[in-house]
Amino acid sequence: MAQTSHAPHLAFLGNETALAPQAAVALYVAVVLTKWSTRYRTRRALAKLDPHLLKDVGITPAEARAEAARRFWRG
């Protein structure tokens, strides 16, 4: 399989000007909301795992409960 060079794409991105302030804020908000959504979903899924699955992951049920109890805005 031939390798594709990403250099032209990276050079193009390097030549771009900075985002407008409103766009930068919108992008920041989108990133934060995405992180929060991911944390919420993964912590809810962790809370539902059986003890034998938690053992496979390498955490105890108590550690899983503690992580699942954390608020989604806490990293």
C-alpha positions as CSV (number, residue, x, y, z in Angstrom):
1,M,0.0,0.0,0.0
2,A,1.4,3.4,-1.0
3,Q,1.9,5.9,1.7
4,T,0.2,9.3,1.3
5,S,2.0,12.4,2.2
6,H,0.2,14.7,4.6
7,A,2.7,17.5,4.2
8,P,0.6,19.6,1.8
9,H,-2.4,19.4,4.1
10,L,-0.4,20.3,7.1
11,A,1.2,23.2,5.3
12,F,-2.2,24.5,4.4
13,L,-3.3,24.3,8.0
14,G,-0.2,26.2,9.1
15,N,-1.0,29.0,6.7
16,E,-4.5,29.5,8.1
17,T,-5.2,32.6,10.1
18,A,-6.5,32.4,13.7
19,L,-10.2,31.8,14.3
20,A,-12.5,34.7,14.9
21,P,-13.2,35.2,18.6
22,Q,-16.8,34.0,18.3
23,A,-15.7,30.9,16.4
24,A,-13.0,30.2,19.0
25,V,-15.6,30.4,21.8
26,A,-18.0,28.2,19.9
27,L,-15.3,25.6,19.3
28,Y,-14.3,25.7,22.9
29,V,-17.9,25.2,24.0
30,A,-18.3,22.3,21.5
31,V,-15.2,20.6,22.8
32,V,-16.2,20.9,26.5
33,L,-19.8,19.7,25.8
34,T,-18.4,16.7,23.9
35,K,-16.0,15.8,26.8
36,W,-18.9,16.1,29.3
37,S,-21.1,13.9,27.2
38,T,-18.5,11.3,26.9
39,R,-17.7,11.3,30.6
40,Y,-21.4,11.0,31.5
41,R,-22.0,8.1,29.1
42,T,-18.9,6.1,30.1
43,R,-19.4,6.6,33.8
44,R,-23.0,5.3,33.4
45,A,-21.8,2.3,31.5
46,L,-19.1,1.7,34.1
47,A,-21.7,1.6,36.8
48,K,-23.6,-1.2,35.0
49,L,-20.6,-3.5,34.6
50,D,-20.6,-6.9,36.4
51,P,-17.9,-7.6,38.9
52,H,-16.2,-10.2,36.7
53,L,-16.0,-7.6,33.9
54,L,-14.5,-5.0,36.3
55,K,-11.9,-7.6,37.3
56,D,-11.0,-7.9,33.6
57,V,-10.5,-4.2,33.4
58,G,-8.5,-4.2,36.6
59,I,-10.6,-2.2,39.0
60,T,-12.6,-3.1,42.0
61,P,-16.4,-2.6,42.3
62,A,-15.7,0.1,44.9
63,E,-13.4,1.9,42.5
64,A,-16.0,1.6,39.8
65,R,-18.7,3.0,42.1
66,A,-16.5,5.9,43.1
67,E,-15.7,6.8,39.5
68,A,-19.4,6.4,38.4
69,A,-20.4,8.7,41.3
70,R,-18.2,11.6,40.0
71,R,-19.9,14.5,38.3
72,F,-19.5,14.7,34.5
73,W,-17.8,18.1,34.8
74,R,-15.1,16.6,37.0
75,G,-12.1,15.4,35.0
